[in-house]
């Protein structure tokens, strides 16, 4: 079976695509679909793809789409190469799953723990995943709606998911945060500190799609990302007179 995706450059996303209104087609050797006079038609859908690069060792990650397999870690990670003691954990509340590889009975291999018993994963949390082998996790679903999504930040440390589908400068990404002097945000290797006089300053200058962050704040609050961050980019066409005068 073959699935198709189209890269939407204006949106910066991969969109699941139908071919002649079929979301899946069966591969047939030497088969030709469509003709010059009756071409096959690709159409975008609202289903968006997300590819997550998982490190050897720990990866801080979050999901910007809602995959139908989120409720089952075994279904979600079916295509990955997993081994005993691979881990996934979340915070607030602290939940934890470990993978057990049963070589004598492969059907008995799988994830177990409090992540699974509490409904699986979601795009409302940041996760730390530890794997023995680096690989890619491909998921798909409806993009997170920034009009309704929010995250309740507590005073001190939080595990913050980044649910925007593109890389965004830290000032734009955290524009809705009621930040105070000394607030601190870090990725796995970069950080930034907030100053009321200059804004965010440090090695962390962009929040990146598919990554997760730890943020320490002085004031508990309900946080949202600016709604426009998931909107399509568009070119602005100036009137001819304006272009000539420029």
Secondary structure, 3 states (H helix, E strand, C coil): CECEEEEECCCCEEEEEEECCECCECCCCCCCCCCCCCCCCEEEEEEEEEEEEECCEEEEECCCEECCCCCCHHHHCCCCCCCCCCEEEECCCCEEEEEECCCCCHHHCEEEEHHHHCCCCCCCCCEEEEECCCEEEEEEEEECCCCCCCEEECCEEEEEECCCCCCEEHHHHCCCCCCCCCCEEECCCCEEEEECCCEEEECCCEECCCEEEEEEECCCEEECCCHHHHCCCCCCCCCHHHHHHC
